[in-house]
Amino acid sequence: MLRALTSALRLPRPWRPLRTRSCASHGATRDPEIQVRALTGRDQGITEILMNRPSARNALGNILVSELLEALAQLREDQQVRVLLFRSGVKGVFCAGADLKEREQMSEAEVGIFVQRLRGLMNEIAFPAPTIAAMDGFALGGGLELALACDLRVAAASSAVLGLIETTRGLLPGAGGTQRLPRCLGVALAKELIFTGRRLSGAQAQALGLVNHAVSQNEEGNAAYHRARELAQEILPQAPIAVRLGKVAIDRGMEVDISSGMAIEGICYAQNIPTQDRLEGMAAFREKRPPRFVGK
């Protein structure tokens, strides 16, 4: 069992540069529906994925899903990405959920295939580095499922509206909502929110524990993004391998009994022992100086 766990918990392969940052391979005349940006200066190590499909309020259609999958596949290999931040370029909305107009044109078989693909996207957001969703507006249905797939969530207290509203459309959450929401809030509360299709403000979501932070909106309509960026800046100085292994230990440990979880923690801890960053952390403590972690 321990051998299988060790194999499953190996660190990602060494990074390689992205082939492209445009994600516009789906047509030369069409604007891309996402933009990927690696920040620089004091924010170096933060990468943003900006969803920008204003005509459909960032609804998750075939093209947007394809571009997100393409970007995540490339970024997964890039160990210079220490924090991945999801945000919206459309004011007042994070992601309005599935593109129901597009789905209405699909056959039953095509719907099943697309939802399976959407579920796969949410699994890919379970990224090696920490992920943060910045919700300055509506995050409904699949939009909230996308945020639930992230490690941390920040919402505007009043302008963000969150909910798994699928039952109000004759559907049920199909991209991880029935699994991730109860793991986040507990079974009874998750059932209440899904059964009723209730919508929550950012402030209400924070009170329930659905989001980590709820902030007052600013005139530009991007207060949640700025708070999410501040949160990412708090993560940046920490040892990146230790952060990634801590994420693995938590995520895998939550799926098993505590004895197995302790074994997973031990495997992760053992992988961190030979790193340069562990030695640097001890040296910095001894010399009373800030550590300089390099991710090795």
Secondary structure, 3 states (H helix, E strand, C coil): CHHHHHHHCCCCCCCCCCCCCCCCCCCCCCCCCEEEEECCHHHCCEEEEEECCHHHCCCECHHHHHHHHHHHHHHCCCCCCCEEEEEECCCCEEECCECHHHHHCCCHHHHHHHHHHHHHHHHHCCCCCCEEEEECCEEECHHHHHHHHCCEEEEECCCCEEECCHHHHCCCCCCCHHHHHHHHHCHHHHHHHHHHCCCEEHHHHHHHCCCCEEECCCCCCCHHHHHHHHHHHHHCCCCHHHHHHHHHHHHHHCCCCHHHHHHHHHHHHHHHCCCHHHHHHHHHHHHCCCCCCCCC
